[in-house]
Amino acid sequence: MTKATTGARAEIHHEHRDVNGGWLRPAVFGAMDGLVSNFALIAGVAGGTAETRIVALAGIAGLAAGAFSMAGGEYVSVASQRELAQAEIDVERRELERHPEAEEAELARMYEQRGVDPETAREVARQISRNPEEALAVHTRAELGVDPDDLPSPVLAAVSSFLSFSIGALIPLLPYLLGVRGLWISAAVSMVALFAAGAVVSRVTARSWWFSGLRQLVVGAVAAALTWGLGSLIGTGGL
């Protein structure tokens, strides 16, 4: 017995996870960078001196320097990427204006290479090419892998990087700002945050939450322990 499906819309019975991570991946990894780097920095300074004010000052400096550096680097990187993409889009736009027939034929070949029969491919290319902006979008997606209407914003990337790094870097610093003495509370808070951040990352990976959390905890703890050992070895007297 079979079901009649004529005229009915086929239903999708499965969903895929976002393999690009969307906003979650850069936000979590930005915060994780701030957490690991500032936790290690604070641990290293705490290993060399018991003076709480010096450790706190180092943590503040690490937060500010890291956040501004990350924001500046992200801005330049994304701006350069956007400028390059825009320049190539302009090249494609000029080609569509000067050689529309050749570009239409190229588009038809693209569809043929994807398994569409030649006659259908030519018809699809012809219909798409009737709208210059749609033709530009299709060509740039196929040839450059970018969407001309959805280029990344360098300002948004810089602000997002600054905020996410700052949030992560604030976690190991916060106990010192609240007047707590000694590294152990900062370390405990940082360990919990490291595990939580790793567990959140599991949402955009194929790993279990406990594996991702434990892996990030170990990486952060090792970085902090090595830096603490270096700070203890050098000490304030060795500078």
C-alpha positions as CSV (number, residue, x, y, z in Angstrom):
1,M,0.0,0.0,0.0
2,T,1.4,3.3,-1.0
3,K,0.5,6.9,-0.2
4,A,-0.4,9.3,-2.9
5,T,2.0,12.2,-2.9
6,T,0.8,14.1,-6.0
7,G,0.4,17.8,-5.1
8,A,1.6,17.4,-1.6
9,R,4.6,19.1,-0.2
10,A,7.4,16.7,0.9
11,E,8.1,16.9,4.6
12,I,11.6,17.2,6.0
13,H,12.1,14.6,8.8
14,H,15.6,15.6,9.9
15,E,17.5,18.7,10.9
16,H,21.2,19.5,10.8
17,R,23.2,21.4,13.4
18,D,24.7,24.7,12.4
19,V,28.2,23.6,11.2
20,N,29.4,27.2,11.1
21,G,28.5,27.8,14.7
22,G,26.6,31.0,14.0
23,W,27.2,33.6,16.7
24,L,27.8,31.0,19.4
25,R,31.2,29.9,18.2
26,P,33.0,33.3,18.0
27,A,31.4,34.5,21.2
28,V,32.4,31.4,23.2
29,F,35.8,31.1,21.8
30,G,36.4,34.8,22.3
31,A,35.4,34.5,26.0
32,M,37.5,31.4,26.3
33,D,40.6,33.2,24.9
34,G,40.1,35.9,27.5
35,L,39.6,33.4,30.3
36,V,42.6,31.3,29.5
37,S,45.0,34.1,28.8
38,N,44.1,36.2,31.8
39,F,43.9,33.2,34.1
40,A,47.4,32.2,33.1
41,L,48.6,35.8,33.4
42,I,47.2,36.2,36.9
43,A,48.6,32.8,37.9
44,G,52.0,33.7,36.7
45,V,52.1,37.0,38.5
46,A,50.7,35.4,41.6
47,G,53.4,32.8,41.5
48,G,56.0,35.6,41.6
49,T,54.5,37.8,44.2
50,A,51.9,37.7,47.0
51,E,51.0,41.3,46.7
52,T,47.3,41.3,45.8
53,R,47.3,44.8,44.2
54,I,50.1,43.9,41.8
55,V,48.2,40.7,40.7
56,A,45.0,42.7,40.3
57,L,46.8,45.4,38.3
58,A,48.3,42.7,36.1
59,G,44.9,41.2,35.5
60,I,43.4,44.6,34.6
61,A,46.2,45.3,32.2
62,G,45.8,41.8,30.7
63,L,42.1,42.3,30.2
64,A,42.5,45.8,28.6
65,A,45.5,44.9,26.4
66,G,44.0,41.6,25.2
67,A,40.5,43.1,24.5
68,F,41.9,46.1,22.6
69,S,44.3,43.9,20.7
70,M,41.7,41.3,19.8
71,A,39.2,44.0,18.7
72,G,41.9,45.8,16.6
73,G,43.1,42.6,15.0
74,E,39.6,41.5,14.3
75,Y,38.6,44.8,12.8
76,V,41.6,44.9,10.4
77,S,41.2,41.2,9.5
78,V,37.5,41.5,8.7
79,A,37.9,44.9,7.0
80,S,40.6,43.5,4.7
81,Q,38.5,40.4,4.0
82,R,35.5,42.6,3.1
83,E,37.5,44.9,0.9
84,L,39.0,42.0,-1.0
85,A,35.5,40.4,-1.5
86,Q,34.0,43.7,-2.6
87,A,36.8,44.2,-5.1
88,E,36.2,40.8,-6.6
89,I,32.4,41.4,-6.6
90,D,33.1,44.6,-8.6
91,V,35.1,42.6,-11.1
92,E,32.2,40.2,-11.5
93,R,29.8,43.1,-11.9
94,R,31.8,44.6,-14.7
95,E,32.0,41.3,-16.5
96,L,28.3,40.9,-16.3
97,E,27.8,44.4,-17.8
98,R,30.4,43.9,-20.6
99,H,29.9,40.3,-21.5
100,P,26.4,39.2,-20.4
101,E,26.2,36.3,-23.0
102,A,29.5,34.8,-21.9
103,E,28.6,35.1,-18.2
104,E,25.2,33.4,-19.0
105,A,27.0,30.6,-20.8
106,E,29.4,30.3,-17.8
107,L,26.5,30.0,-15.4
108,A,24.9,27.3,-17.6
109,R,28.1,25.3,-17.5
110,M,28.1,25.6,-13.7
111,Y,24.7,23.9,-13.5
112,E,25.7,21.3,-16.1
113,Q,28.7,20.4,-13.9
114,R,26.3,19.9,-11.0
115,G,24.3,17.3,-13.0
116,V,21.6,19.5,-14.6
117,D,21.0,18.5,-18.2
118,P,22.3,21.1,-20.8
119,E,18.9,22.3,-22.0
120,T,17.6,22.9,-18.5
121,A,20.9,24.5,-17.4
122,R,20.7,27.0,-20.2
123,E,17.1,27.8,-19.4
124,V,17.9,28.3,-15.7
125,A,20.9,30.5,-16.6
126,R,18.8,32.5,-19.0
127,Q,16.1,33.2,-16.4
128,I,18.5,34.1,-13.7
129,S,20.4,36.4,-16.0
130,R,17.3,38.5,-16.7
131,N,17.9,40.1,-13.2
132,P,21.4,41.5,-13.1
133,E,21.5,41.7,-9.3
134,E,20.4,38.1,-8.9
135,A,22.9,37.0,-11.6
136,L,25.6,38.8,-9.7
137,A,24.6,37.1,-6.4
138,V,24.6,33.7,-8.0
139,H,27.9,34.2,-9.8
140,T,29.7,35.5,-6.6
141,R,28.3,32.7,-4.4
142,A,29.4,30.1,-6.9
143,E,32.8,31.6,-7.9
144,L,33.8,33.4,-4.7
145,G,31.8,31.7,-2.0
146,V,30.5,35.0,-0.7
147,D,27.1,36.7,-0.6
148,P,27.3,40.3,-1.8
149,D,24.4,41.2,0.4
150,D,25.8,39.6,3.5
151,L,29.4,40.7,3.8
152,P,30.9,40.7,7.4
153,S,30.9,44.0,9.3
154,P,34.4,44.9,10.7
155,V,32.8,47.1,13.4
156,L,30.5,44.4,14.6
157,A,33.3,41.9,14.6
158,A,35.6,44.2,16.6
159,V,32.9,45.0,19.2
160,S,31.9,41.4,19.5
161,S,35.5,40.3,20.0
162,F,36.1,43.1,22.5
163,L,33.1,42.2,24.6
164,S,33.5,38.4,24.5
165,F,37.2,38.6,25.4
166,S,36.5,41.1,28.2
167,I,33.9,38.9,29.7
168,G,36.2,35.9,29.8
169,A,39.2,37.9,31.1
170,L,37.1,39.4,33.9
171,I,36.2,36.0,35.4
172,P,39.7,35.2,37.0
173,L,40.2,38.9,37.8
174,L,36.8,39.4,39.6
175,P,37.8,37.8,43.0
176,Y,40.8,40.1,43.2
177,L,38.6,43.1,42.5
178,L,36.3,42.0,45.3
179,G,39.1,42.0,47.7
180,V,39.9,38.3,47.9
181,R,43.5,37.4,48.7
182,G,45.3,34.5,47.2
183,L,45.0,32.6,44.0
184,W,42.9,29.7,45.0
185,I,39.5,31.4,44.7
186,S,40.3,32.9,41.4
187,A,41.6,29.5,40.2
188,A,38.4,27.7,41.4
189,V,36.2,30.2,39.7
190,S,38.2,30.0,36.5
191,M,38.1,26.2,36.5
192,V,34.3,26.2,36.8
193,A,34.1,28.7,34.0
194,L,36.5,26.7,31.8
195,F,34.5,23.6,32.2
196,A,31.2,25.5,31.5
197,A,32.7,27.2,28.4
198,G,33.9,23.9,27.0
199,A,30.5,22.3,27.7
200,V,28.8,25.1,25.7
201,V,31.2,24.5,22.8
202,S,29.8,21.0,22.6
203,R,26.7,22.5,21.1
204,V,28.6,23.2,17.9
205,T,30.8,20.1,17.8
206,A,30.1,16.4,17.8
207,R,31.6,15.8,21.2
208,S,29.7,15.2,24.4
209,W,29.4,18.2,26.9
210,W,31.5,16.5,29.6
211,F,34.3,15.7,27.2
212,S,34.4,19.2,25.8
213,G,34.2,20.7,29.2
214,L,36.9,18.5,30.6
215,R,39.2,19.1,27.7
216,Q,38.9,22.9,28.0
217,L,39.4,22.6,31.8
218,V,42.7,20.6,31.3
219,V,44.0,23.0,28.7
220,G,43.3,26.1,30.8
221,A,44.7,24.5,34.0
222,V,47.9,23.4,32.3
223,A,48.5,26.8,30.8
224,A,47.9,28.5,34.2
225,A,50.0,25.9,36.1
226,L,53.0,26.3,33.7
227,T,52.8,30.1,33.9
228,W,52.5,30.0,37.7
229,G,55.6,27.7,37.8
230,L,57.5,30.2,35.6
231,G,56.4,33.1,37.9
232,S,57.5,31.2,41.0
233,L,60.8,30.3,39.4
234,I,61.6,33.9,38.5
235,G,60.0,35.7,41.4
236,T,60.1,39.4,41.9
237,G,63.8,39.2,42.9
238,G,64.7,37.7,39.5
239,L,63.6,40.7,37.5
